[in-house]
Amino acid sequence: MALKVAIVGLPNVGKSTLFNALTQTAAAQAANYPFCTIEPNVGDVAVPEPRLEALAKIIPSKEIIPARINFVDVAGLVRGASKGEGLGNQFLANIRDCDAVCFVARCFIDDDITHVEGRVDPLADLDTIETELMLADMESLEKRVVNLEKRAKVGDKEAAQTLRLIKLALAELNEGRPARVAKIAAEDEKAWRMLQLLTSKPALYVANVDEGSAATGNELSKAVQERAARDGADSVVISAKIESEIALLEPEERAEFLETLGLEEPGLNRLIREAYHLLGLQTYFTVGPKEARAWTIHKGDTAPQAAGVIHTDFEKGFIRAETIAYEDYVRLGGEAGARDAGKLRSEGKEYVVKDGDVMNFRFNV
């Protein structure tokens, strides 16, 4: 399940520094001038999962394979991007290819790092980004209206549905609200996604603070968090500079460094988990002597759908899923103990997988 999250922001807000920390590489050049990131960098990042390590110790498993999520470092946006200013067209295309968006807002003051608009105002930065995305959405939708109206008049039901959803999106956009706040009926969700709106994508606001505010945040980050709540988005406070330093440390050094900062874990762990949650994802596990592995599925997926993530043949020939809750697996010392205690369940095709389930699939192809 190759899911992508775009890291988006104005130039010099800390996007590339954050990306470098996420991927623990220097793949994205972090330089003090606009457009230092020309091509989007893609980082394949492991999802922090302490439960996986606990499961691997019980067997024990030779290898631990975590779930993964892709982050895309997108070139910095400037005012007028919807009309092609800066790297506008490329910027918008790169976001359209992603499943969710991380808006990075600069919540630190540093005279040595220039701001493309000459001031530090995270809410104004967010306004600029959101406005450009809304303008791009409005332009793409308005171009489609005339043709759809003609098709709807002659009884094209698909065109009528699309036209209705476009008008719903435009009603929000014309009021200065992102399309994600629109109320979409379950039967319209597929057609809504087909519109490929930039502002309908799930959003996470990242308040990038100075080192001294990493644990508690500051007034600027609090304003970003309030804005996120208003816009129906999630938010997280993080110091990209600190995270880039933590990423280079050995585990023992990392723990000591975090303690001196008053942090229980790296901010990146929270960011990755928030992005995972934002996409409506959850994890189930498979455990054996060869490997302990975390698999990514959508919340609400059934056992056959979960099996299909491993291999399509597993879903096609699904018979049943032998399932143990994570807590029971750990408490009872593995599969044998769970079976003896009556905690190993045989689940059929209708079973909705729960986060943390340890599963073994029976299938016949």
C-alpha positions in Angstrom: 0.0 0.0 0.0 2.1 2.9 -1.3 0.6 5.9 0.4 2.2 9.4 -0.1 2.1 12.4 2.2 3.2 15.7 0.6 5.3 18.1 2.8 4.2 21.5 1.7 5.1 25.1 2.7 6.5 28.4 1.6 10.3 28.5 1.0 12.5 28.5 4.1 10.0 27.2 6.6 11.9 24.0 7.4 10.3 21.6 4.9 13.6 20.1 3.6 15.1 20.0 7.1 12.0 18.0 8.3 12.2 15.7 5.3 15.9 15.0 5.9 15.1 14.1 9.5 12.3 11.9 8.4 14.3 9.9 6.0 17.6 10.2 8.0 19.3 11.2 4.8 20.6 14.4 3.2 18.6 13.7 0.1 16.8 17.1 0.2 19.1 20.1 0.0 18.3 22.5 2.9 19.6 25.8 1.7 18.7 29.4 2.5 17.1 30.5 -0.7 13.8 29.8 -2.5 13.4 26.8 -4.7 16.4 24.8 -3.4 14.2 21.7 -3.8 13.6 21.5 -7.5 12.5 17.9 -8.0 10.2 16.3 -5.3 12.2 14.0 -3.1 10.4 10.9 -1.9 11.3 9.2 1.4 10.2 5.8 2.4 9.7 6.0 6.2 9.1 3.2 8.7 6.1 3.8 11.0 7.2 3.6 14.7 5.7 0.5 16.2 6.9 -0.7 19.6 4.3 -3.5 19.5 6.1 -5.1 16.6 9.3 -5.4 18.6 7.4 -7.0 21.6 5.9 -9.6 19.2 9.3 -10.4 17.6 10.8 -11.2 21.0 8.2 -13.8 21.9 9.0 -16.2 18.9 11.8 -14.9 18.5 11.7 -13.6 14.9 14.9 -13.2 12.9 13.7 -10.1 11.1 11.4 -7.2 12.0 9.6 -5.5 9.1 7.6 -2.3 10.0 4.8 -0.7 8.0 6.0 2.1 5.8 4.7 5.4 4.5 6.1 7.7 1.8 6.8 11.4 2.4 7.3 13.8 -0.5 9.3 17.0 -0.1 7.6 19.4 -2.6 9.3 22.5 -3.9 8.4 25.7 -1.9 5.2 27.5 -2.9 5.0 31.3 -3.5 2.0 33.6 -4.0 0.6 33.2 -7.5 1.5 29.5 -7.8 -2.0 28.7 -9.1 -1.2 31.0 -12.0 2.2 29.4 -12.6 4.4 31.7 -10.4 7.6 30.2 -9.1 7.3 26.5 -9.6 3.6 26.6 -9.4 2.5 24.1 -12.0 5.0 21.5 -10.8 4.2 22.2 -7.2 0.4 21.6 -7.8 1.0 18.5 -9.8 3.2 16.9 -7.1 0.5 17.6 -4.5 -2.2 16.1 -6.7 -0.3 12.9 -6.8 -0.3 12.5 -3.0 -3.0 11.1 -0.6 -2.6 13.7 2.1 -0.8 17.0 2.8 1.4 18.2 5.6 1.4 22.0 5.8 4.6 23.1 7.4 4.3 26.6 9.1 7.3 28.5 10.3 6.8 29.2 14.1 10.3 30.3 14.9 12.2 33.6 14.5 15.7 33.5 13.1 17.3 36.6 11.4 19.8 34.4 9.6 17.0 32.5 7.7 15.2 34.8 5.3 11.4 34.6 4.8 10.2 34.8 1.2 7.7 37.5 2.2 9.9 39.3 4.7 8.0 38.4 7.9 7.3 35.5 10.3 3.5 34.9 10.3 2.5 31.2 10.2 -1.2 32.0 9.8 -0.5 34.2 6.8 1.7 31.5 5.4 -1.1 29.0 5.7 -3.5 31.4 4.1 -1.2 31.8 1.1 -0.9 28.1 0.6 -4.6 27.3 1.1 -5.6 30.2 -1.2 -3.4 29.0 -4.0 -4.7 25.5 -3.7 -8.3 26.7 -3.6 -7.7 28.9 -6.6 -6.3 26.0 -8.5 -9.3 23.8 -7.5 -11.8 26.5 -8.6 -10.1 26.9 -12.0 -10.1 23.2 -12.7 -13.7 22.7 -11.6 -15.1 25.7 -13.5 -13.6 24.5 -16.7 -15.7 21.3 -16.5 -19.1 22.8 -15.7 -20.4 23.7 -19.2 -19.6 20.2 -20.7 -21.2 18.4 -17.7 -24.3 20.6 -17.9 -24.8 19.6 -21.5 -24.4 15.9 -20.7 -26.6 16.1 -17.6 -29.5 17.7 -19.6 -29.6 14.6 -21.9 -29.9 12.2 -19.0 -26.3 11.3 -18.2 -26.6 10.2 -14.6 -22.8 10.1 -14.0 -22.4 13.7 -15.4 -25.3 14.9 -13.2 -23.7 13.4 -10.1 -20.3 14.9 -10.9 -21.9 18.3 -11.6 -23.7 18.2 -8.3 -20.5 17.5 -6.5 -18.6 20.2 -8.3 -21.3 22.8 -7.3 -21.0 21.5 -3.7 -17.2 22.0 -3.8 -17.4 25.4 -5.5 -19.9 26.6 -2.8 -17.2 25.9 -0.1 -14.4 27.3 -2.2 -16.2 30.5 -3.0 -16.7 31.1 0.7 -12.9 30.7 1.3 -13.2 27.2 2.8 -11.2 24.1 1.6 -13.3 21.4 -0.1 -12.5 18.9 2.7 -15.1 20.6 4.9 -17.9 19.7 2.5 -20.3 17.0 3.7 -20.2 14.1 1.3 -22.7 11.2 1.3 -21.2 7.7 1.4 -22.6 6.9 -2.1 -20.8 10.0 -3.5 -17.4 9.3 -2.0 -15.9 7.5 -5.0 -17.1 10.3 -7.4 -15.8 12.9 -5.0 -12.3 11.4 -5.0 -12.4 11.4 -8.8 -12.6 15.2 -8.8 -8.9 15.1 -7.6 -9.3 18.3 -5.6 -6.2 19.6 -3.9 -8.1 21.0 -0.9 -10.2 17.8 -0.4 -7.1 15.9 0.7 -6.7 15.2 4.4 -4.5 17.9 6.0 -2.0 17.9 8.9 -0.6 21.3 10.1 3.0 21.1 11.3 4.1 23.9 13.5 7.9 24.1 13.1 9.2 25.7 16.3 12.6 26.7 17.7 14.6 24.3 19.9 13.5 25.9 23.1 9.8 25.4 22.3 10.0 21.8 21.2 8.5 20.4 24.3 5.8 23.0 25.1 5.3 24.9 21.8 5.0 28.7 21.7 2.4 31.4 20.9 2.9 31.0 17.1 2.4 27.2 17.3 -0.7 27.6 19.5 -2.2 29.8 16.8 -1.5 27.1 14.2 -3.1 24.5 16.4 -6.2 26.6 16.7 -6.3 27.2 13.0 -6.1 23.4 12.4 -9.0 22.8 14.7 -11.1 25.4 12.8 -10.2 23.9 9.4 -11.0 20.3 10.3 -7.3 19.4 10.2 -4.9 17.6 12.6 -1.8 19.4 14.0 1.5 18.6 15.6 4.3 20.7 17.1 7.8 19.8 16.1 11.3 21.3 15.9 12.7 20.2 12.5 16.2 21.4 13.6 16.2 19.2 16.7 14.8 16.3 14.8 17.5 16.5 12.2 20.1 16.3 15.0 18.3 13.4 16.7 18.2 11.5 13.5 22.0 11.3 13.4 22.4 9.9 16.9 22.7 6.4 18.1 19.8 5.0 20.1 21.5 5.5 23.5 22.6 9.0 22.7 19.1 9.8 21.4 17.4 8.8 24.6 19.8 11.0 26.6 19.3 14.0 24.3 15.5 13.7 24.4 15.6 13.6 28.2 17.6 16.9 28.3 14.9 18.5 26.1 12.0 17.2 28.2 10.7 15.0 25.4 9.5 11.4 25.8 10.0 10.5 22.1 11.2 12.2 18.9 8.6 14.5 17.4 9.0 12.6 14.2 7.3 9.6 15.8 4.3 11.8 16.6 4.3 13.3 13.1 4.4 9.9 11.4 1.7 8.5 13.6 -0.5 11.5 12.9 0.0 11.1 9.2 -0.9 7.4 9.5 -4.0 8.3 11.4 -4.8 11.1 8.9 -5.0 8.6 6.1 -7.5 6.4 8.1 -4.9 3.6 8.4 -4.3 0.9 11.0 -2.0 -2.0 11.5 -2.2 -5.8 11.9 0.6 -8.2 12.4 2.0 -11.5 11.2 4.5 -13.3 13.4 6.8 -16.2 12.8 10.4 -17.5 13.2 11.5 -15.9 9.9 9.9 -12.4 10.5 7.6 -10.3 12.5 5.8 -7.9 10.2 3.4 -5.0 10.4 0.9 -4.6 7.6 -1.0 -1.5 6.7 -4.8 -1.6 6.0 -7.6 0.9 6.1 -9.9 1.1 9.2 -13.0 -0.9 8.4 -11.2 -3.5 6.1 -12.4 -7.1 6.4 -10.2 -10.1 6.9 -10.1 -11.0 3.1 -9.1 -7.4 2.3 -6.3 -7.6 4.9 -5.2 -10.9 3.5 -5.1 -9.3 0.0 -2.5 -6.8 1.2 0.0 -9.7 1.5 -1.0 -11.3 -1.8 -4.0 -11.1 -4.0 -4.3 -14.9 -4.0 -4.8 -14.8 -0.2 -7.9 -12.7 -0.8 -9.3 -14.6 -3.7 -9.0 -18.0 -2.0 -9.7 -16.8 1.6 -11.1 -19.5 3.9 -10.6 -18.1 7.4 -8.3 -15.9 9.5 -6.8 -17.3 12.8 -6.8 -14.1 14.9 -5.4 -13.2 18.3 -5.6 -9.7 19.9 -2.2 -8.2 20.4 -2.7 -7.9 24.2 -3.7 -11.6 24.4 -0.7 -12.7 22.3 1.8 -10.8 24.5 0.2 -11.7 27.8 -0.1 -15.4 27.0 3.3 -15.8 25.5 2.4 -16.4 21.8 0.1 -18.5 19.7 0.2 -21.7 21.7 -0.7 -19.9 25.0 -3.5 -18.0 23.3 -4.9 -21.2 21.8 -4.8 -22.9 25.2 -6.6 -20.0 26.8 -9.3 -19.9 24.2 -8.1 -16.5 22.8 -7.3 -17.7 19.3 -10.4 -17.0 17.1 -11.3 -18.4 13.7 -12.8 -15.4 11.8 -14.6 -15.5 8.5 -15.1 -13.2 5.5 -17.3 -10.7 7.3 -14.8 -10.0 10.2 -13.6 -6.4 10.4 -10.0 -6.4 11.4 -9.0 -4.5 14.5 -5.9 -2.5 15.0 -3.2 -4.8 16.5 -4.7 -8.1 15.5 -2.1 -10.9 15.0 -3.3 -12.9 12.1 -2.6 -16.1 10.2 -4.6 -16.7 7.0 -5.9 -20.0 5.6 -6.6 -19.9 1.9 -7.0 -22.1 -1.1 -6.3 -21.1 -4.7 
